[in-house]
């Protein structure tokens, strides 16, 4: 009987910024292969890709090994869920129709007798006001339509340029963890869940709050850390170990 559930976030595949783990996408493929047959759930809590945008007749060929690994994991009986992040919020129907991977903005699951709520975490901190405004611009239907008119190679190049510059700005940003914990505590009360799993801030940890437990896997960019849930309990592990 499958007994373990795994949660990862923030791989930002498609770029290799300074300090990132070499060949981390292949490491993620090996990770998925290693849990096949013993995982009941794999939840990717946003920002799997540095950028993702779906066209009617185009899929990025740079991630084929990953796509095959995800499909094989689904075929093994594992539920694979993919959450939107602030870098890969434009999912269409490729993952559910072609791979059997379900996509969500937020997610609530019953796992091992526990109710678990998942959200990437972008825009939930009060100090993220500027990002929330920028996200509205990106989500505006006319802007989405105009971006779709670009050749995919040009669109990817533009997105990587924007991503590089936003990362440079973000490096100096102070993470106010108390804002994420406050928001998560409110969501635990609202949803009735025992666990709230977040990503986005790249800080790994498990925090006890008034209404339950908040956890983050950290990132699969510089650390290769992930959360494992067994018998209703969470641990933080490192795939390098």
LOFI-925115 format. One record per residue (C-alpha): residue number from 1; residue in three letters; x, y, z. Coordinates in nm, 4 decimals, padded with zeros to 6 digits, m for minus. Each point is the difference from the previous one (the first is absolute). Layout:
REM residues N
<r NUM; 'ALA'; <X; Y; Z>>
...
//
This chain:
REM residues 241
<r 1; 'UNK'; <00.0000; 00.0000; 00.0000>>
<r 2; 'UNK'; <00.1409; 00.3423; m00.0949>>
<r 3; 'UNK'; <00.0806; 00.1785; 00.3246>>
<r 4; 'UNK'; <00.2033; 00.3117; m00.0766>>
<r 5; 'UNK'; <m00.0869; 00.3386; m00.1448>>
<r 6; 'UNK'; <00.2575; 00.2438; m00.1329>>
<r 7; 'UNK'; <m00.0098; 00.3768; m00.0460>>
<r 8; 'UNK'; <00.2521; 00.2148; m00.1878>>
<r 9; 'UNK'; <00.0051; 00.3559; m00.1320>>
<r 10; 'UNK'; <00.1996; 00.2686; m00.1776>>
<r 11; 'UNK'; <00.2188; m00.1919; m00.2432>>
<r 12; 'UNK'; <m00.0043; 00.2847; m00.2557>>
<r 13; 'UNK'; <00.0993; m00.2385; m00.2768>>
<r 14; 'UNK'; <00.1208; 00.1615; m00.3187>>
<r 15; 'UNK'; <00.2637; 00.2309; 00.1484>>
<r 16; 'UNK'; <00.3234; m00.0517; 00.1927>>
<r 17; 'UNK'; <00.0628; 00.3080; 00.2172>>
<r 18; 'UNK'; <00.3195; 00.0272; 00.2085>>
<r 19; 'UNK'; <00.0017; m00.2473; 00.2878>>
<r 20; 'UNK'; <m00.2549; m00.2378; m00.1516>>
<r 21; 'UNK'; <00.0662; m00.3748; 00.0067>>
<r 22; 'UNK'; <00.1423; m00.1299; m00.3307>>
<r 23; 'UNK'; <m00.2271; m00.2465; m00.1834>>
<r 24; 'UNK'; <m00.2778; 00.0525; 00.2534>>
<r 25; 'UNK'; <m00.2696; m00.0880; m00.2543>>
<r 26; 'UNK'; <00.1589; m00.3422; m00.0511>>
<r 27; 'UNK'; <00.0181; m00.0317; 00.3796>>
<r 28; 'UNK'; <m00.3749; 00.0708; 00.0124>>
<r 29; 'UNK'; <m00.0597; m00.2732; m00.2589>>
<r 30; 'UNK'; <00.2023; m00.2419; 00.2159>>
<r 31; 'UNK'; <m00.1984; 00.1088; 00.3062>>
<r 32; 'UNK'; <m00.3286; m00.0784; m00.1766>>
<r 33; 'UNK'; <00.1347; m00.3367; m00.1098>>
<r 34; 'UNK'; <00.1119; m00.0749; 00.3564>>
<r 35; 'UNK'; <m00.3476; 00.0509; 00.1506>>
<r 36; 'UNK'; <m00.1877; m00.1908; m00.2708>>
<r 37; 'UNK'; <m00.1930; m00.2870; 00.1563>>
<r 38; 'UNK'; <00.0219; 00.1343; 00.3546>>
<r 39; 'UNK'; <m00.1586; 00.3452; m00.0280>>
<r 40; 'UNK'; <m00.3706; 00.0669; 00.0287>>
<r 41; 'UNK'; <00.0348; 00.3714; m00.0822>>
<r 42; 'UNK'; <00.2491; 00.2409; m00.1496>>
<r 43; 'UNK'; <m00.0987; 00.3654; 00.0278>>
<r 44; 'UNK'; <00.2161; 00.2595; m00.1749>>
<r 45; 'UNK'; <m00.0804; 00.3217; 00.1836>>
<r 46; 'UNK'; <00.0640; 00.2493; m00.2802>>
<r 47; 'UNK'; <00.2876; 00.1398; m00.2074>>
<r 48; 'UNK'; <00.0989; m00.3343; m00.1479>>
<r 49; 'UNK'; <00.1127; 00.2022; m00.3017>>
<r 50; 'UNK'; <00.1647; 00.3390; m00.0277>>
<r 51; 'UNK'; <m00.2656; 00.0735; m00.2577>>
<r 52; 'UNK'; <m00.2877; m00.1936; m00.1541>>
<r 53; 'UNK'; <m00.2450; 00.1032; m00.2671>>
<r 54; 'UNK'; <m00.2080; m00.2356; m00.2114>>
<r 55; 'UNK'; <m00.0634; 00.0348; m00.3684>>
<r 56; 'UNK'; <m00.2428; m00.2107; m00.2019>>
<r 57; 'UNK'; <00.2756; m00.1790; m00.1945>>
<r 58; 'UNK'; <00.3137; 00.0528; 00.2069>>
<r 59; 'UNK'; <00.1485; m00.1597; 00.3111>>
<r 60; 'UNK'; <00.3511; 00.0791; 00.1231>>
<r 61; 'UNK'; <00.2181; m00.2905; m00.1118>>
<r 62; 'UNK'; <00.2666; 00.0675; 00.2649>>
<r 63; 'UNK'; <m00.1931; m00.1916; 00.2673>>
<r 64; 'UNK'; <m00.0913; m00.3260; m00.1758>>
<r 65; 'UNK'; <00.1714; m00.2279; 00.2555>>
<r 66; 'UNK'; <m00.1926; 00.1764; 00.2747>>
<r 67; 'UNK'; <m00.3303; m00.0390; m00.1845>>
<r 68; 'UNK'; <00.0614; m00.3741; m00.0456>>
<r 69; 'UNK'; <00.0936; m00.0391; 00.3684>>
<r 70; 'UNK'; <m00.3186; 00.1757; 00.1110>>
<r 71; 'UNK'; <m00.2130; m00.2161; m00.2273>>
<r 72; 'UNK'; <00.1641; m00.3197; 00.1254>>
<r 73; 'UNK'; <m00.0560; 00.1106; 00.3592>>
<r 74; 'UNK'; <m00.3702; 00.0542; m00.0726>>
<r 75; 'UNK'; <m00.0193; m00.3417; m00.1684>>
<r 76; 'UNK'; <00.1493; m00.1572; 00.3138>>
<r 77; 'UNK'; <m00.3051; 00.1152; 00.1972>>
<r 78; 'UNK'; <00.1402; 00.3178; 00.1517>>
<r 79; 'UNK'; <m00.2142; 00.3147; m00.0031>>
<r 80; 'UNK'; <00.2118; 00.2803; m00.1452>>
<r 81; 'UNK'; <m00.1190; 00.3572; 00.0542>>
<r 82; 'UNK'; <00.1590; 00.3146; m00.1406>>
<r 83; 'UNK'; <m00.0760; 00.3414; 00.1494>>
<r 84; 'UNK'; <00.0316; 00.3312; m00.1773>>
<r 85; 'UNK'; <00.2854; 00.2181; 00.1180>>
<r 86; 'UNK'; <00.0861; 00.3574; m00.0756>>
<r 87; 'UNK'; <00.2329; m00.1159; m00.2799>>
<r 88; 'UNK'; <m00.2183; m00.2734; m00.1507>>
<r 89; 'UNK'; <m00.3572; 00.1177; 00.0482>>
<r 90; 'UNK'; <m00.1145; m00.0467; m00.3627>>
<r 91; 'UNK'; <m00.0655; m00.3761; m00.0089>>
<r 92; 'UNK'; <m00.2485; m00.1280; m00.2545>>
<r 93; 'UNK'; <m00.1132; m00.3575; m00.0615>>
<r 94; 'UNK'; <00.3330; m00.1605; m00.0985>>
<r 95; 'UNK'; <00.0786; m00.1462; 00.3426>>
<r 96; 'UNK'; <m00.3436; m00.1472; 00.0812>>
<r 97; 'UNK'; <m00.0786; m00.1229; m00.3535>>
<r 98; 'UNK'; <00.3426; m00.1276; m00.1054>>
<r 99; 'UNK'; <00.1623; m00.1006; 00.3299>>
<r 100; 'UNK'; <m00.2847; m00.0519; 00.2480>>
<r 101; 'UNK'; <00.1470; 00.2713; 00.2256>>
<r 102; 'UNK'; <m00.2678; 00.2222; 00.1542>>
<r 103; 'UNK'; <00.0611; 00.3763; 00.0155>>
<r 104; 'UNK'; <m00.1346; 00.2390; 00.2637>>
<r 105; 'UNK'; <00.0262; 00.3495; 00.1403>>
<r 106; 'UNK'; <m00.0628; m00.1385; 00.3468>>
<r 107; 'UNK'; <m00.0671; m00.3524; 00.1198>>
<r 108; 'UNK'; <m00.1520; m00.1850; 00.2952>>
<r 109; 'UNK'; <00.0654; m00.3722; 00.0469>>
<r 110; 'UNK'; <m00.0704; m00.2704; 00.2573>>
<r 111; 'UNK'; <00.3289; m00.1843; 00.0522>>
<r 112; 'UNK'; <00.0671; m00.2608; 00.2690>>
<r 113; 'UNK'; <m00.2976; 00.1165; 00.2033>>
<r 114; 'UNK'; <00.1097; 00.3651; m00.0117>>
<r 115; 'UNK'; <m00.1532; 00.2897; m00.1919>>
<r 116; 'UNK'; <00.2743; 00.1842; m00.1859>>
<r 117; 'UNK'; <m00.0291; 00.3385; m00.1718>>
<r 118; 'UNK'; <00.2472; 00.1016; m00.2725>>
<r 119; 'UNK'; <00.0746; 00.3417; m00.1488>>
<r 120; 'UNK'; <00.3130; 00.1344; m00.1667>>
<r 121; 'UNK'; <m00.0071; 00.3100; 00.2183>>
<r 122; 'UNK'; <00.0670; 00.2823; m00.2443>>
<r 123; 'UNK'; <m00.1886; 00.3160; 00.0917>>
<r 124; 'UNK'; <m00.1195; m00.1239; 00.3401>>
<r 125; 'UNK'; <00.2429; 00.2138; 00.2007>>
<r 126; 'UNK'; <m00.1170; 00.3558; 00.0645>>
<r 127; 'UNK'; <00.3389; 00.1299; m00.1152>>
<r 128; 'UNK'; <m00.0559; m00.1549; m00.3483>>
<r 129; 'UNK'; <m00.2272; 00.2850; m00.1086>>
<r 130; 'UNK'; <00.2155; 00.0885; m00.3021>>
<r 131; 'UNK'; <m00.0053; m00.3585; m00.1217>>
<r 132; 'UNK'; <m00.3788; m00.0239; 00.0308>>
<r 133; 'UNK'; <m00.0325; 00.3066; m00.2221>>
<r 134; 'UNK'; <00.2480; m00.1404; m00.2541>>
<r 135; 'UNK'; <m00.1851; m00.3335; m00.0053>>
<r 136; 'UNK'; <m00.3246; 00.1759; m00.0950>>
<r 137; 'UNK'; <00.1795; 00.1494; m00.2990>>
<r 138; 'UNK'; <00.1323; m00.3421; m00.1060>>
<r 139; 'UNK'; <m00.3412; m00.1641; 00.0417>>
<r 140; 'UNK'; <m00.1847; 00.2641; m00.2020>>
<r 141; 'UNK'; <m00.1636; m00.1853; m00.2949>>
<r 142; 'UNK'; <00.1269; 00.2451; m00.2640>>
<r 143; 'UNK'; <00.3589; m00.0385; 00.1212>>
<r 144; 'UNK'; <m00.0307; m00.3787; m00.0101>>
<r 145; 'UNK'; <m00.1352; 00.0209; m00.3552>>
<r 146; 'UNK'; <00.2831; 00.2283; m00.1140>>
<r 147; 'UNK'; <00.2640; m00.2270; 00.1536>>
<r 148; 'UNK'; <m00.1481; m00.2987; m00.1824>>
<r 149; 'UNK'; <00.0620; 00.1773; m00.3323>>
<r 150; 'UNK'; <00.3765; m00.0124; 00.0566>>
<r 151; 'UNK'; <00.2050; m00.2841; m00.1425>>
<r 152; 'UNK'; <00.0608; m00.2450; 00.2900>>
<r 153; 'UNK'; <00.3784; 00.0470; m00.0196>>
<r 154; 'UNK'; <m00.0420; 00.3763; 00.0315>>
<r 155; 'UNK'; <m00.2536; m00.0387; 00.2795>>
<r 156; 'UNK'; <00.2307; m00.2285; 00.1988>>
<r 157; 'UNK'; <00.2945; 00.2376; m00.0478>>
<r 158; 'UNK'; <m00.2105; 00.2940; 00.1206>>
<r 159; 'UNK'; <m00.1238; m00.1956; 00.3007>>
<r 160; 'UNK'; <00.3538; m00.1045; 00.0990>>
<r 161; 'UNK'; <00.1146; 00.3619; m00.0253>>
<r 162; 'UNK'; <m00.2810; 00.1147; 00.2301>>
<r 163; 'UNK'; <00.0672; m00.2917; 00.2348>>
<r 164; 'UNK'; <00.3708; 00.0812; 00.0289>>
<r 165; 'UNK'; <m00.0703; 00.3598; 00.0890>>
<r 166; 'UNK'; <m00.2760; m00.0820; 00.2471>>
<r 167; 'UNK'; <00.2330; m00.2507; 00.1707>>
<r 168; 'UNK'; <00.2668; 00.2688; 00.0397>>
<r 169; 'UNK'; <m00.2576; 00.2247; 00.1649>>
<r 170; 'UNK'; <m00.1235; m00.2853; 00.2160>>
<r 171; 'UNK'; <00.3476; m00.0825; 00.1324>>
<r 172; 'UNK'; <m00.0042; 00.3162; 00.2101>>
<r 173; 'UNK'; <m00.3554; m00.0532; 00.1222>>
<r 174; 'UNK'; <m00.0415; m00.0819; 00.3677>>
<r 175; 'UNK'; <m00.2224; m00.3030; 00.0540>>
<r 176; 'UNK'; <m00.2481; 00.0824; 00.2760>>
<r 177; 'UNK'; <m00.0748; m00.3553; 00.1067>>
<r 178; 'UNK'; <m00.2472; 00.1154; 00.2637>>
<r 179; 'UNK'; <m00.2286; 00.1280; m00.2784>>
<r 180; 'UNK'; <m00.0076; m00.3399; m00.1699>>
<r 181; 'UNK'; <m00.0611; m00.1771; 00.3307>>
<r 182; 'UNK'; <m00.2805; 00.2393; 00.0926>>
<r 183; 'UNK'; <m00.1700; m00.0529; m00.3353>>
<r 184; 'UNK'; <00.0437; m00.3777; 00.0204>>
<r 185; 'UNK'; <m00.1387; m00.0082; 00.3537>>
<r 186; 'UNK'; <m00.3113; 00.1825; m00.1224>>
<r 187; 'UNK'; <m00.0374; m00.2474; m00.2893>>
<r 188; 'UNK'; <00.0296; m00.2955; 00.2369>>
<r 189; 'UNK'; <m00.2884; 00.1398; 00.2023>>
<r 190; 'UNK'; <m00.2029; 00.0777; m00.3132>>
<r 191; 'UNK'; <00.0511; m00.3384; m00.1695>>
<r 192; 'UNK'; <00.0017; m00.2211; 00.3075>>
<r 193; 'UNK'; <00.3270; m00.1565; m00.1123>>
<r 194; 'UNK'; <00.2781; m00.1260; 00.2252>>
<r 195; 'UNK'; <00.2846; 00.0911; m00.2365>>
<r 196; 'UNK'; <00.0661; 00.2953; m00.2303>>
<r 197; 'UNK'; <00.2768; m00.0602; m00.2549>>
<r 198; 'UNK'; <00.1531; 00.3057; m00.1666>>
<r 199; 'UNK'; <00.2822; 00.0797; m00.2415>>
<r 200; 'UNK'; <00.1162; 00.3248; m00.1582>>
<r 201; 'UNK'; <00.2359; 00.1342; 00.2693>>
<r 202; 'UNK'; <00.2542; m00.2871; m00.0442>>
<r 203; 'UNK'; <00.0370; m00.0442; 00.3773>>
<r 204; 'UNK'; <m00.0326; m00.3590; 00.1201>>
<r 205; 'UNK'; <m00.1608; m00.0583; 00.3361>>
<r 206; 'UNK'; <m00.2843; m00.1368; 00.2090>>
<r 207; 'UNK'; <m00.1716; 00.2470; 00.2301>>
<r 208; 'UNK'; <m00.2685; m00.0643; 00.2600>>
<r 209; 'UNK'; <m00.2643; 00.2722; 00.0111>>
<r 210; 'UNK'; <m00.3219; 00.0424; 00.1954>>
<r 211; 'UNK'; <m00.2261; m00.1830; m00.2469>>
<r 212; 'UNK'; <00.2348; m00.2725; m00.1232>>
<r 213; 'UNK'; <00.3331; m00.0394; m00.1774>>
<r 214; 'UNK'; <00.1562; 00.1974; m00.2855>>
<r 215; 'UNK'; <00.2758; m00.1541; m00.2109>>
<r 216; 'UNK'; <00.2145; 00.0813; m00.3001>>
<r 217; 'UNK'; <00.2319; m00.2265; m00.1984>>
<r 218; 'UNK'; <00.2413; 00.2850; m00.0753>>
<r 219; 'UNK'; <00.1112; m00.0285; m00.3614>>
<r 220; 'UNK'; <00.1277; m00.2407; m00.2633>>
<r 221; 'UNK'; <00.2386; 00.2584; m00.1398>>
<r 222; 'UNK'; <00.2815; 00.0448; 00.2522>>
<r 223; 'UNK'; <m00.0920; m00.2596; 00.2653>>
<r 224; 'UNK'; <m00.1957; m00.2946; m00.1544>>
<r 225; 'UNK'; <m00.2090; m00.0215; 00.3165>>
<r 226; 'UNK'; <m00.3453; m00.1570; 00.0213>>
<r 227; 'UNK'; <m00.2685; m00.0897; 00.2515>>
<r 228; 'UNK'; <m00.0991; m00.3588; 00.0700>>
<r 229; 'UNK'; <m00.3216; m00.0896; 00.1814>>
<r 230; 'UNK'; <m00.0247; m00.3393; 00.1680>>
<r 231; 'UNK'; <m00.2616; m00.1092; 00.2561>>
<r 232; 'UNK'; <m00.1281; 00.3566; 00.0057>>
<r 233; 'UNK'; <00.3358; 00.1520; 00.0968>>
<r 234; 'UNK'; <00.2278; 00.2280; m00.2064>>
<r 235; 'UNK'; <00.3764; m00.0100; m00.0460>>
<r 236; 'UNK'; <00.2348; 00.2163; m00.2054>>
<r 237; 'UNK'; <00.2513; m00.1983; m00.2023>>
<r 238; 'UNK'; <00.2754; 00.0778; m00.2506>>
<r 239; 'UNK'; <00.0293; m00.2028; m00.3183>>
<r 240; 'UNK'; <00.3792; 00.0496; 00.0007>>
<r 241; 'UNK'; <00.0086; m00.2112; 00.3162>>
//
